[in-house]
Amino acid sequence: MLYLIGLGLWDEKDITVKGLEIAKKCDEVYLEEYTSVLKGSSKEKLEELVGKELPLLAREDLEQDTAWMDEAKEKDVALLVGGDPLVCTTHADLLMRAWEKGIETRVVHNASIFSAVAESGLQIYKFGKTATVTFWEENFRPTSFYDAVKENSARGLHTLLLLDIKGERQMTPSEAIGVLTEIDSSFGGREVVAMSRVGGDTGIVFGRAAELAEMDHGTGLHILIVPGELHVMEKAFLSHFRKD
């Protein structure tokens, strides 16, 4: 049996009772930090909690060399992933490859950023397409993520913008706003929501993008939300987080 176990949003304490019980009983337990990172925890803390070593799988172990998965034909094997399994298409692909190998699978769900954004007061069912703001490089300056903002805004929908991760470097709201403003100079006048360290010491601020770009949002992972048409309840909720 192959188990995909979600770790939640912040630290090792976010794992569910069910997920922890299964992990402790499994013959082999692996950890991956390619698709998500628990900023409030560490590999060592997770190993202490689960009670066994957690070999770390790299990107190629997930997308190409899945020899580790073959152990699940005869043993109980678990893969620990940040957030909620299957939110990332990488894990959906893993399940399909397991099925092709005749391996039974089970998913243990947990909290995800896609539900935690509701802490901003914006209603989940009013979010449109999600996109990722990527770091620009000398010969790589994509703008496709801004198309999602335009399309969602035209329909009155909110846009969740995930911010890029490059190794130890995590894009800040200020950096993301800088990129978006280079694409559209009027973006600085739009009202946006910045959320930081969601699930831990959560920070939420609402205001004009240009003002939020001047703020220090601290360390940790961040997201940016571009609100669409606001319901009166959303306006009232967001006012609690207004910068001024």
N, C-alpha and C positions, 0 to 999 in steps of 0.2 A: 504494500500500500504506500502511495506517495501522498503526503499531506502538504498542502500549502497553508502556512500559518501566518496570519497578519500580526504585526507587532504594534500597530497603532501609530500615533503621531510623534511622540516625544521621547520617552525613555523606556527602560525595561519593565517598569511597573505598568505600562499600558497593555501588555499582553493579557488576553482574557484568561480566566480560570481554565476554560476548556482547552485553549491553545497551549497553556503551560502543562497541563496534565498530559496531553498527547505528546508534547515534545519530550517530557521526562520518560515516557514509556517507549519512545522510538529507539530503534537500534542505532540509527545514524541521524544526526541533525546537522544541517548545513545553514549557513548564513550568507545572504547576498546584500551588498550595499551599492550595487550599480544603479538600481532604479530609484532608490530612496535612501535617506540617511537619518538615523535617529540622533539628533544633535544633543539630546540630554542624556545619552547613554554611551556605552562603549561595548566592544566585543567581550572584554573581560567581565563586565557586569552581567551581561547576558549569559555567559558561560557559568558564572557563579549561581545564577538563578536557575538555569536549566539543569545544572549538575553534570555537565560534560563538555568536552571540547567542541567548538563549532568551527569546522573548516570553512574558510571564506571563499566563496565562489566568485570568479571574475566574469566579466561580460562574455568572454568566449565560452565559458562553462555553461552559460545560460542559453546562448544563441547558436553555438556550434557543437562543442564537445560535451555531450550530456551522458558520458559514461557513468558518472555518479548516479544517474537516475536508474540505471540497470539494476542497482542493488535493491530497488523497490519491488523487483519481481519475486524476491525471496524474503525480504526483510521489510520492516516498517521504517520508512525514511521520511524526514520532514525537511522542508525548506522554509526558513524564517525570512519574511520580507517586510519591509517597512510599510506602514499604512494598511490598506485593505487589498488582499490578493485579487487579481483580475482587473483592477483599475488600470494596471499597466498591461498593454498587449503582449509584452514579453512573457508574462505568466500564462496568458491564455494559450500562447503558442506552446509553452512547456506542457500544458495539460494535453493538448492535441497530440504532441509527440509521445507522451506517456500512453495515451490510448492506443496509438499505433503499435506500441511495444506490448500491448496487452496488460498494462499496469493499471490497477485500480487507483482511483484518486479521491481525495476529499479536501474540501476547502473550509478553513476556519476563518471567518470574517472578523474585521476589526474596524476601527475608525479610519476615515479617509479625509483628506483635505477637501474632497468634493462634497462632503456633508458638513465639515467643520466651518466652511465659509458662512454658514447660517449665523454664526456668532456675530457677524457684522450687522445683522438685522435685515439683510437682503434675502428675499424669498427664493428658495432653491428652485422651484419650478419656473422661475423667470430668468434663469441663466441659459444662454445660448452656447454656441461652440466655444470650447476652451482652446487656448493656444499657449505656446511657450515663447517668451522673449529671449532670444539667443544673444550671446556675446558677439559683437562684431569684431572681425579681424581684418587685416589689410586687404585680403582678396575674398572676403566672405562677409557680405553685408545684406542678409536676407530681410525682407519686409513682409513676408506672407502672413506673419502673426497679426499685423495691423489690419489685414483684410478681414479677420474674424471680428475685430473691434467695429469696423465699419458695417459689416453685415449684421451683426447683432444689434448695433445701435439703430440701424434703419428699421429694425423690427421691434424696437423698444425693449430689447433684452439686455441683461447684464452680461459682461464678459469677464471670465476668470482667466487671468494671465499668470501662468507659472513662470518662475524666473530661473534662468539657466544655472547649471552647476558644472563647473570645470575643475575636477579634482577637489582641492581644498578651497577653491574660490567659489563663493556663492553670490550671485548677482543681487544687488540691493535695490530697493524701490527707486532710489535716486538714480542709479545707473539705468534702470529700465525706463524711467521717465525721460532721461536724457536721450536714449535711443528713439523712443516714440516721438519725442519733440523734433528730432532730426528728420524723421519721416514726414511729420505733419507739424508745422510750426505753431498751429493753433491748439495743439494738444495740451500745452501748458495751462490753458484757460479752462480745461475740463475738470470737473470734480471727480476725484477717484478715491478709492479706499486702499490703504496699505495695511497688510496684516503680517505680523512677524512672530516667529517662535510659536506657532499655533499648537495648542495642546500642552505647552509648557508655560513660560511666563509670557502669555499672549499679549502682544501689543497691537492695537487697532487705532488708526487715525484716518480721518475723513477731511478732505478739503481740496483746494485747487492743486492740480498736479505740480505747478511751478513752485508752490509753497512747500509741498511735501518733498520736493526734490532737494530743498535746502536743509531738510531735517536729518539728524542722525538717528537711524532706525535700529541701531544696535546690531549685535551679531545674530547668527542663526539663519534659518531659512525664511524666505519672505515670499509673499504673493502680492499681486496688484489686481484690483477689481475696478473695472470701468462700468459704473451703473448705467442702466438704461432708464426707461420711464419708471418713476418712483411712485409707489402707492403711499397714501398718507401715513400708514403705519411704518413703512420703511423710512420715510423722511423723519418721523419722530424718533425712531430708533437710532438712525445715523447721527442725529443732532448730538447725541451723547458723546460721539467720538470726534466732533468737529474740532479742527486744529485750533481755532481761535476761541 
